[in-house]
Structures are given as C-alpha cells and as structure tokens.
Amino acid sequence: MPTTPWAPCARRASCAKRARRHEAPCLPRYSALGSGCCFEFAGINVNAAECCSIMTLFRTSVSSRPAPYLKGLGVAVVVALVLAAIWLRPAYASLQKMSDLDVLQLISESKGKVTVINFFASWCGPCRLEIPELIELRKQYPKEDVVVVGLAVDDTRDALQAMSDEVGFNYPVYLAESSAAKLFNVEGVPMVLVYAPDGKLITTQVGYRPGYVRELVEEHLPK
C-alpha cells in the first residue's frame, strides 16, 4: 500500500460497494494499490472509478505490471495522480453551501435556459426515486438549454457525500443554508422549482410526481 500521506478512506465500504456494482472491470487493476478500493489524500477522496480514469489518462495498465512496480512509484508520480484525481472530479464533489442570495444569483444567471432546482435530502425515500430522473434529464439536454441543481436540506456533508458516491450525481449539488430553505418556503422534500428561460417560475412541485419535471422542461425548452 502507498506510504503516507495516503490513508484508507473512511468511506471504503461504500466505495467498494460502488466499485463492485459499477466499476467491476477496474477493481482488479485498482487492487494493486492496496487492500482497499478507496483512498484519501490531503482530505481528497479518490475512488475506484477515478483511479481507472487516472490510469487511462496516463496510459498505465496496472494489471500488466507487478504490484511492486506501482508501489515503488516516485513521489512526483503519486502527486501527479492525486492532481489528476482532483481535475477529474465533477464540480458537485466540493459540496459547498448555498445561501438564499446564491440561489437567486443562480436563477438570474441562468436566464435563457430552463432551470430546475431540486430540494432534497439523503434520508428521503421519494427523493431517491426522483433523482435518477434528474440525472437522465441532465444527460439528455445540453447545459446551454437546461440547468439542473440539487440543494440538500437538513443534511450533513458526510451523508451527502455518501449519497453522491452511491447515486452518481452528474449535476452540481450543494448543502442548502437555512436562509435558502426559508426563502423558498421548503416545508417538505422533494421539492422542485422549474423556471422558464425568461426567469419566471413555472411551478413549485412538492412531492415526487414521475415524469412531471421532464414534461415541463420539454414544454419550455428555449426555441
């Protein structure tokens, strides 16, 4: 296993579960790094998927080389791998907080696009049913036409990171400050706000309605 400052990640179990489910071909190669599938460097979590991306980036096939070769990599190469992991990370991984003013600024800056703001929580069952639809929505439409943002309420950074590792958000996710929840009168989750390209609020939907958000987005796509 690599020497310090590498350390086993506290979320190793959830990362291993994710790796077995989604990244099975990568896991044998990644195992050369050590007994766990997930490591942490200077507070940055690096999971199996990111490791495989890094190895592809550097055109390195770990499986074709003995483990001692990888363990003997110089400090410069290890640092390069860590920097690549940071660069490959999606923006949501920072899990920054968002205030009421931040949300209003986001809505203002997103004019010309359909904007979907999803208030949710990691402990909310209906939220977990709705999020895959938002992920598919993000995949289908370009960012120039549709903005999707998740705001977690009454949640913790660790719980949200664990959920992020599990569901694989492909859009920005933030921890909502109490001011943001108060501004939009969030009394239950999931709650979705959909804004038209002109910045006007189309709907505020509380509770999960399958396919409803997609219908609104398709109806109001910029011409």
Backbone bond lengths (Angstrom), bond angles and torsions (degrees), N, CA, C in turn:
res aa  C-N    CA-C-N  psi(-1)  N-CA   C-N-CA  omega(-1)  CA-C   N-CA-C  phi
1 M - - - 1.462 - - 1.525 108.99 -
2 P 1.350 117.80 142.88 1.460 119.93 -178.30 1.515 111.05 -57.15
3 T 1.314 116.32 149.34 1.456 120.36 -179.76 1.511 110.72 -78.27
4 T 1.323 116.12 170.37 1.456 121.24 179.21 1.524 109.26 -54.88
5 P 1.391 119.07 150.68 1.452 127.36 10.64 1.528 115.52 -85.41
6 W 1.322 119.13 14.96 1.464 119.59 173.67 1.519 108.67 -68.87
7 A 1.337 117.34 145.01 1.465 121.48 177.05 1.517 108.76 -150.81
8 P 1.338 117.59 149.68 1.466 119.36 177.28 1.514 110.08 -58.06
9 C 1.292 116.86 137.83 1.459 121.44 -179.77 1.520 110.13 -76.07
10 A 1.327 116.57 143.22 1.464 120.74 179.57 1.518 111.38 -67.02
11 R 1.343 115.90 -19.27 1.461 119.73 -179.69 1.518 111.35 -99.17
12 R 1.314 117.67 26.48 1.457 121.32 -174.87 1.525 111.72 -54.84
13 A 1.344 117.51 -42.14 1.463 120.75 -175.89 1.519 111.42 -61.84
14 S 1.343 117.00 -46.12 1.458 119.53 -179.61 1.517 110.95 -67.87
15 C 1.337 117.01 -35.59 1.457 120.16 178.00 1.524 110.59 -66.85
16 A 1.322 116.26 -38.94 1.457 119.90 179.51 1.517 110.36 -64.71
17 K 1.330 115.99 -40.09 1.460 120.36 178.45 1.514 110.49 -62.50
18 R 1.334 115.72 -43.21 1.457 120.21 179.05 1.527 110.77 -64.01
19 A 1.313 115.97 -41.41 1.455 120.68 -178.46 1.520 110.92 -63.83
20 R 1.341 116.46 -41.99 1.460 119.15 -179.81 1.516 110.78 -65.40
21 R 1.337 116.08 -34.95 1.452 119.23 -175.40 1.528 112.62 -81.27
22 H 1.327 116.81 -39.23 1.461 120.24 -171.88 1.524 114.68 -114.09
23 E 1.302 117.61 -27.65 1.453 120.26 -170.01 1.524 112.28 -120.70
24 A 1.339 117.02 32.38 1.469 120.32 -174.27 1.525 113.47 -51.98
25 P 1.352 120.09 -43.88 1.470 119.20 -179.41 1.525 113.01 -63.58
26 C 1.322 117.45 -24.34 1.459 120.75 -176.88 1.520 112.33 -85.58
27 L 1.326 116.52 -27.47 1.455 119.71 -171.84 1.519 113.95 -58.68
28 P 1.362 120.43 -44.28 1.468 118.86 179.46 1.521 112.75 -59.15
29 R 1.328 117.13 -37.82 1.462 119.64 178.48 1.518 110.49 -68.82
30 Y 1.314 115.81 -40.06 1.463 119.38 -177.67 1.518 111.38 -68.72
31 S 1.342 117.41 -27.82 1.459 120.17 -176.47 1.521 111.96 -61.47
32 A 1.325 117.36 -18.50 1.464 120.01 178.07 1.523 111.55 -64.93
33 L 1.347 116.30 -19.54 1.459 119.57 179.15 1.520 111.95 -74.45
34 G 1.308 117.62 -22.04 1.459 119.71 -178.16 1.506 111.53 157.22
35 S 1.327 116.59 -171.81 1.452 120.58 -174.61 1.515 112.88 -74.65
36 G 1.335 118.42 -24.53 1.450 120.91 -179.26 1.508 111.71 -97.27
37 C 1.335 115.92 167.59 1.460 118.72 178.36 1.512 110.60 -103.69
38 C 1.311 116.82 0.99 1.449 118.88 -174.78 1.519 109.80 -140.95
39 F 1.329 116.20 133.57 1.459 120.26 -178.39 1.518 110.61 -129.34
40 E 1.301 115.30 162.02 1.452 121.53 -179.59 1.519 108.80 -128.14
41 F 1.334 116.18 134.31 1.462 121.07 179.50 1.516 107.56 -132.44
42 A 1.319 116.09 117.49 1.474 121.36 179.69 1.518 111.33 51.83
43 G 1.343 116.82 39.03 1.455 120.97 178.01 1.505 114.11 83.80
44 I 1.330 117.71 2.80 1.462 121.20 -178.80 1.515 109.12 -102.99
45 N 1.334 116.86 121.56 1.452 121.72 -179.24 1.523 110.25 -82.83
46 V 1.317 116.93 129.71 1.467 122.33 179.08 1.514 107.46 -121.20
47 N 1.347 117.24 116.08 1.452 119.00 -176.39 1.518 111.32 -103.26
48 A 1.335 115.76 -177.24 1.458 120.54 -173.96 1.521 112.40 -62.14
49 A 1.336 116.24 -40.76 1.465 119.06 -178.53 1.518 111.13 -62.24
50 E 1.342 116.31 -42.73 1.456 120.06 -179.22 1.518 110.91 -68.02
51 C 1.324 116.35 -36.75 1.459 119.86 178.79 1.518 110.22 -60.26
52 C 1.345 116.19 -45.16 1.463 119.73 -179.34 1.525 110.95 -63.93
53 S 1.351 116.15 -38.21 1.462 119.18 177.08 1.518 110.80 -63.21
54 I 1.335 115.43 -39.69 1.463 119.66 179.21 1.518 110.22 -63.58
55 M 1.324 116.28 -45.35 1.455 119.77 -178.15 1.529 111.06 -63.17
56 T 1.341 115.64 -37.26 1.461 119.09 176.91 1.517 110.26 -65.85
57 L 1.338 115.33 -41.77 1.463 120.35 -179.59 1.515 111.34 -58.82
58 F 1.315 116.95 -42.05 1.450 121.61 -178.70 1.530 113.08 -90.24
59 R 1.363 115.52 5.98 1.463 120.74 -179.88 1.527 111.24 52.21
60 T 1.320 114.99 44.00 1.459 120.76 -179.84 1.513 109.37 -112.39
61 S 1.300 118.12 124.38 1.454 121.62 176.10 1.515 108.44 -103.45
62 V 1.322 115.80 103.70 1.453 120.08 -177.09 1.520 110.90 -65.20
63 S 1.355 115.44 -35.18 1.457 119.11 -176.11 1.520 111.85 -65.94
64 S 1.337 117.65 -22.08 1.458 120.18 -177.57 1.525 112.35 -90.42
65 R 1.342 116.17 -0.26 1.459 119.79 -178.22 1.524 108.94 -126.17
66 P 1.289 118.81 148.33 1.466 120.78 179.02 1.514 111.00 -67.03
67 A 1.332 115.60 151.01 1.462 120.98 -178.94 1.519 112.87 -54.75
68 P 1.343 120.59 -39.93 1.471 119.96 -179.96 1.517 113.15 -57.58
69 Y 1.361 116.25 -29.42 1.464 118.84 179.33 1.522 109.72 -62.94
70 L 1.357 115.29 -46.27 1.455 118.70 -178.62 1.518 111.24 -67.83
71 K 1.344 115.79 -41.17 1.458 119.19 -178.02 1.519 111.44 -66.00
72 G 1.333 116.33 -22.41 1.448 119.30 -178.11 1.512 113.70 -93.43
73 L 1.329 117.71 9.79 1.463 120.28 179.06 1.519 110.37 -59.16
74 G 1.306 116.14 144.47 1.456 121.34 179.26 1.514 112.11 -70.46
75 V 1.318 115.55 164.08 1.458 121.40 -178.67 1.521 111.16 -59.41
76 A 1.324 116.88 -37.73 1.466 120.09 -177.52 1.514 111.32 -62.07
77 V 1.333 117.15 -40.75 1.458 120.63 -179.24 1.520 110.22 -69.14
78 V 1.328 117.41 -40.34 1.461 120.86 178.71 1.524 110.04 -60.81
79 V 1.325 116.31 -44.54 1.461 120.57 178.39 1.522 110.30 -61.83
80 A 1.336 116.58 -39.99 1.462 120.58 178.69 1.520 110.84 -61.49
81 L 1.329 117.07 -40.19 1.463 120.84 178.65 1.520 110.82 -63.87
82 V 1.316 116.46 -41.51 1.460 120.40 179.58 1.521 110.78 -64.44
83 L 1.321 116.56 -44.53 1.465 120.35 178.88 1.518 110.74 -62.07
84 A 1.328 117.00 -38.33 1.460 120.53 177.50 1.517 110.35 -64.74
85 A 1.332 117.06 -38.40 1.465 120.81 178.56 1.521 110.82 -61.86
86 I 1.331 115.71 -41.28 1.464 119.85 178.11 1.520 110.00 -64.10
87 W 1.324 116.36 -43.84 1.463 121.18 -177.31 1.520 111.55 -65.74
88 L 1.339 116.69 -35.18 1.456 120.96 -178.05 1.518 112.66 -80.01
89 R 1.301 118.03 -11.63 1.452 120.18 -177.39 1.522 111.09 -68.66
90 P 1.360 118.06 138.59 1.456 120.47 172.68 1.522 110.68 -68.22
91 A 1.328 115.69 159.08 1.464 120.33 -174.86 1.519 112.85 -62.62
92 Y 1.327 117.87 -31.86 1.449 120.26 -175.32 1.511 112.98 -64.02
93 A 1.336 118.03 -20.82 1.462 120.81 -173.33 1.523 112.73 -63.39
94 S 1.341 117.79 -19.30 1.457 119.36 -179.40 1.524 111.64 -71.17
95 L 1.342 116.82 -25.13 1.463 121.79 177.51 1.525 112.02 50.83
96 Q 1.295 116.36 50.43 1.456 120.99 178.57 1.523 110.37 -75.66
97 K 1.329 116.04 162.55 1.457 120.66 177.49 1.524 109.95 -86.42
98 M 1.345 115.35 152.23 1.460 120.28 179.10 1.528 108.56 -130.80
99 S 1.324 115.62 126.36 1.462 121.50 -179.24 1.521 110.60 -93.03
100 D 1.334 116.36 178.07 1.461 120.48 177.63 1.524 111.15 -61.21
101 L 1.337 117.10 -41.03 1.465 120.39 179.32 1.525 111.32 -66.55
102 D 1.321 116.68 -35.77 1.469 120.45 177.67 1.523 110.79 -62.82
103 V 1.333 116.52 -41.79 1.466 120.72 -179.21 1.524 110.08 -66.56
104 L 1.317 116.79 -43.61 1.465 120.29 178.88 1.529 110.80 -62.10
105 Q 1.318 116.61 -39.09 1.464 120.26 177.42 1.526 110.76 -65.15
106 L 1.331 116.57 -40.57 1.462 120.98 177.65 1.519 111.21 -59.74
107 I 1.321 116.41 -45.20 1.463 120.59 -179.95 1.521 110.29 -62.69
108 S 1.327 116.49 -42.56 1.463 120.96 -179.88 1.525 111.54 -64.22
109 E 1.332 116.37 -42.51 1.464 120.71 -177.82 1.526 112.62 -74.20
110 S 1.320 117.14 -14.38 1.468 120.81 -176.93 1.521 112.85 -96.55
111 K 1.331 117.75 8.97 1.462 119.91 178.01 1.526 109.82 -59.90
112 G 1.315 115.34 142.27 1.457 120.97 -174.23 1.518 111.31 98.47
113 K 1.331 116.22 -6.22 1.463 122.04 179.87 1.529 109.20 -132.00
114 V 1.315 116.10 159.54 1.460 120.14 169.21 1.528 106.75 -80.62
115 T 1.319 116.68 127.43 1.464 121.11 -176.93 1.522 110.40 -113.58
116 V 1.324 115.53 125.86 1.467 122.09 179.51 1.526 108.19 -115.05
117 I 1.328 116.30 118.60 1.461 121.80 177.65 1.520 108.35 -113.75
118 N 1.306 116.18 118.45 1.463 122.13 -175.59 1.531 110.91 -110.10
119 F 1.336 116.30 112.15 1.461 121.07 171.76 1.526 107.74 -86.43
120 F 1.312 116.71 126.77 1.464 120.51 -174.61 1.521 109.35 -149.40
121 A 1.332 115.95 -178.44 1.465 121.61 175.48 1.522 108.54 -149.69
122 S 1.312 115.91 148.95 1.465 120.42 -178.31 1.525 111.88 -65.67
123 W 1.335 117.33 -26.14 1.463 121.95 -177.46 1.528 112.67 -90.79
124 C 1.324 117.42 1.74 1.473 122.97 -174.88 1.528 111.15 -92.90
125 G 1.340 116.92 116.19 1.460 121.49 -179.94 1.519 113.85 -61.47
126 P 1.359 119.60 -52.38 1.462 120.86 178.54 1.530 112.71 -59.04
127 C 1.337 116.58 -31.50 1.470 119.76 177.70 1.523 110.21 -61.81
128 R 1.314 116.05 -40.17 1.464 120.71 -179.00 1.523 111.63 -69.56
129 L 1.327 117.34 -21.23 1.463 120.72 174.44 1.527 110.71 -79.30
130 E 1.318 116.23 -34.11 1.465 121.01 -176.21 1.524 112.93 -80.16
131 I 1.314 117.31 -35.85 1.463 121.30 -174.22 1.529 113.29 -57.38
132 P 1.345 120.91 -41.88 1.472 119.21 177.23 1.527 113.05 -57.47
133 E 1.337 117.72 -33.12 1.464 120.30 176.84 1.527 110.53 -66.17
134 L 1.318 116.49 -39.29 1.464 119.91 178.82 1.523 111.06 -68.83
135 I 1.319 116.60 -35.23 1.464 120.67 176.64 1.522 110.14 -63.40
136 E 1.339 116.47 -43.53 1.464 120.45 178.16 1.523 110.84 -66.31
137 L 1.328 116.75 -36.67 1.463 121.27 177.77 1.519 110.24 -61.66
138 R 1.326 115.94 -42.77 1.465 121.08 179.01 1.526 110.84 -63.94
139 K 1.329 116.61 -36.91 1.463 120.57 179.47 1.523 111.50 -67.95
140 Q 1.327 116.66 -37.48 1.461 121.11 -171.21 1.522 113.43 -76.31
141 Y 1.333 117.18 -38.03 1.461 119.77 -172.72 1.530 111.25 -112.34
142 P 1.319 116.98 141.82 1.472 120.28 -179.37 1.522 111.31 -68.28
143 K 1.322 115.69 155.48 1.459 121.05 -179.17 1.524 111.77 -65.43
144 E 1.324 116.64 -18.66 1.460 120.13 178.14 1.526 111.26 -71.67
145 D 1.353 117.23 -18.78 1.465 121.37 -177.59 1.528 113.12 -109.67
146 V 1.316 116.78 -33.95 1.468 120.72 -173.48 1.529 110.67 -133.97
147 V 1.325 116.04 132.40 1.463 122.89 174.65 1.524 108.13 -112.35
148 V 1.320 116.57 129.39 1.467 121.72 176.50 1.527 108.09 -124.36
149 V 1.324 115.87 128.35 1.464 121.24 -179.58 1.528 108.95 -136.43
150 G 1.333 116.30 137.82 1.454 121.13 176.47 1.514 111.09 -107.96
151 L 1.331 116.55 136.19 1.465 122.26 178.21 1.527 108.49 -125.03
152 A 1.321 116.34 112.28 1.459 121.47 -178.37 1.526 110.27 -85.18
153 V 1.322 116.54 129.80 1.463 121.48 179.51 1.529 109.84 -113.28
154 D 1.328 115.66 149.48 1.474 121.62 179.64 1.521 111.05 48.90
155 D 1.316 116.44 47.19 1.460 121.20 -175.25 1.521 109.95 -132.48
156 T 1.324 115.46 167.61 1.460 121.15 177.23 1.519 109.54 -113.76
157 R 1.309 115.22 158.14 1.461 120.36 -179.69 1.532 111.44 -61.47
158 D 1.329 116.96 -41.94 1.465 120.36 -178.77 1.522 111.55 -65.74
159 A 1.339 116.58 -43.59 1.463 120.27 -179.83 1.519 110.88 -64.87
160 L 1.328 116.23 -39.04 1.457 119.96 -179.57 1.522 111.28 -70.09
161 Q 1.334 116.93 -37.64 1.459 119.69 177.48 1.526 110.64 -64.99
162 A 1.335 116.46 -40.71 1.461 120.12 177.88 1.522 110.80 -62.40
163 M 1.329 116.72 -40.20 1.461 120.58 177.85 1.516 110.73 -66.34
164 S 1.336 116.04 -40.90 1.463 120.66 178.01 1.522 110.92 -59.37
165 D 1.335 116.65 -43.05 1.461 120.47 178.24 1.522 111.24 -62.60
166 E 1.325 115.81 -32.58 1.467 120.58 -175.68 1.521 112.87 -79.82
167 V 1.340 117.70 -49.68 1.464 120.15 -172.54 1.524 112.87 -90.34
168 G 1.335 118.14 -22.98 1.458 120.25 178.23 1.515 113.85 72.87
169 F 1.331 116.85 58.32 1.467 120.18 176.93 1.526 110.25 -53.74
170 N 1.337 116.41 138.82 1.460 120.66 173.51 1.529 110.92 -116.22
171 Y 1.309 116.21 17.06 1.463 122.65 175.80 1.528 108.17 -136.44
172 P 1.333 117.46 160.93 1.468 120.26 -175.99 1.525 112.37 -63.31
173 V 1.312 115.79 138.77 1.461 122.39 178.34 1.530 108.23 -128.48
174 Y 1.318 116.02 134.12 1.460 121.20 -178.37 1.526 110.59 -130.00
175 L 1.309 115.91 159.83 1.458 121.96 170.10 1.526 107.66 -86.38
176 A 1.323 116.98 118.32 1.462 120.53 -177.90 1.522 110.34 -76.53
177 E 1.319 116.34 127.73 1.456 119.89 173.21 1.529 108.88 -72.99
178 S 1.310 116.66 160.14 1.466 120.77 -177.76 1.525 111.48 -59.21
179 S 1.331 116.69 -30.62 1.466 120.30 179.96 1.523 111.40 -64.94
180 A 1.329 117.00 -35.45 1.465 120.85 179.07 1.520 110.65 -69.60
181 A 1.329 116.77 -44.08 1.465 120.38 178.63 1.527 110.83 -64.03
182 K 1.334 116.62 -37.07 1.461 120.68 -179.84 1.520 111.15 -69.84
183 L 1.324 117.11 -41.50 1.464 121.28 -178.90 1.519 111.69 -57.93
184 F 1.343 116.25 -41.69 1.461 120.26 -177.23 1.531 112.52 -98.66
185 N 1.330 115.92 12.49 1.460 121.77 174.87 1.530 111.48 52.73
186 V 1.320 115.61 50.98 1.464 120.51 -179.57 1.526 108.75 -78.03
187 E 1.331 116.05 107.03 1.460 121.38 179.77 1.525 111.68 -109.70
188 G 1.310 116.72 -6.89 1.457 121.02 178.72 1.511 110.00 -162.96
189 V 1.315 115.95 157.05 1.463 121.57 177.86 1.528 109.17 -128.98
190 P 1.340 116.45 151.76 1.464 126.37 0.31 1.524 111.83 -74.00
191 M 1.296 114.97 151.66 1.458 122.00 173.34 1.519 107.86 -136.20
192 V 1.326 115.76 128.90 1.461 120.64 -176.73 1.520 110.10 -120.42
193 L 1.324 115.25 131.80 1.460 122.34 172.28 1.520 107.65 -108.12
194 V 1.324 116.68 131.83 1.464 120.99 177.92 1.520 108.18 -121.56
195 Y 1.335 115.84 124.74 1.461 122.13 -179.69 1.520 110.07 -111.92
196 A 1.327 115.84 138.87 1.461 121.98 177.10 1.528 109.45 -74.97
197 P 1.336 117.28 165.82 1.466 120.21 178.98 1.529 114.02 -57.60
198 D 1.344 117.62 -24.78 1.470 119.58 178.70 1.524 112.32 -82.78
199 G 1.329 117.06 2.02 1.456 120.99 177.04 1.514 114.74 90.92
200 K 1.337 117.39 -1.35 1.466 120.44 -179.81 1.529 110.61 -83.82
201 L 1.329 115.14 142.72 1.461 120.79 179.12 1.523 109.96 -71.78
202 I 1.323 116.39 124.57 1.463 121.44 178.71 1.517 110.31 -86.21
203 T 1.315 116.67 -47.37 1.462 120.19 -177.61 1.522 111.21 -158.03
204 T 1.324 114.26 156.06 1.463 122.65 168.50 1.518 106.29 -122.66
205 Q 1.313 116.58 108.18 1.457 121.58 -176.28 1.524 109.98 -106.35
206 V 1.336 115.97 118.73 1.460 121.40 176.20 1.520 108.25 -103.53
207 G 1.326 116.17 126.27 1.455 120.28 -175.90 1.520 110.46 97.13
208 Y 1.300 115.89 159.44 1.463 121.33 -176.10 1.520 111.02 -88.97
209 R 1.334 116.49 120.99 1.469 123.07 173.72 1.523 107.48 -119.95
210 P 1.320 117.84 106.47 1.471 121.05 -176.24 1.527 112.21 -54.50
211 G 1.327 115.98 127.45 1.459 121.82 174.81 1.516 115.58 79.41
212 Y 1.328 118.31 -7.40 1.463 120.66 -173.83 1.526 112.22 -67.43
213 V 1.301 117.20 -46.02 1.470 120.52 -178.59 1.520 110.45 -63.38
214 R 1.318 116.95 -41.40 1.468 120.59 179.10 1.530 110.65 -59.91
215 E 1.322 117.21 -42.58 1.463 120.85 179.54 1.524 110.91 -59.46
216 L 1.321 116.50 -44.42 1.461 120.20 -179.87 1.523 111.74 -65.71
217 V 1.319 116.09 -41.30 1.464 120.01 179.73 1.521 110.33 -62.30
218 E 1.319 117.25 -47.45 1.461 121.18 -178.94 1.520 111.52 -63.14
219 E 1.321 116.23 -34.61 1.462 120.85 -178.95 1.525 112.39 -70.73
220 H 1.316 117.11 -29.44 1.467 120.81 -173.31 1.528 113.99 -113.90
221 L 1.318 117.19 15.82 1.468 119.50 177.65 1.524 110.65 -56.78
222 P 1.325 117.33 141.39 1.471 119.65 178.59 1.519 110.74 -61.13
223 K 1.312 115.27 139.09 1.475 120.45 -177.69 1.526 110.83 -79.58
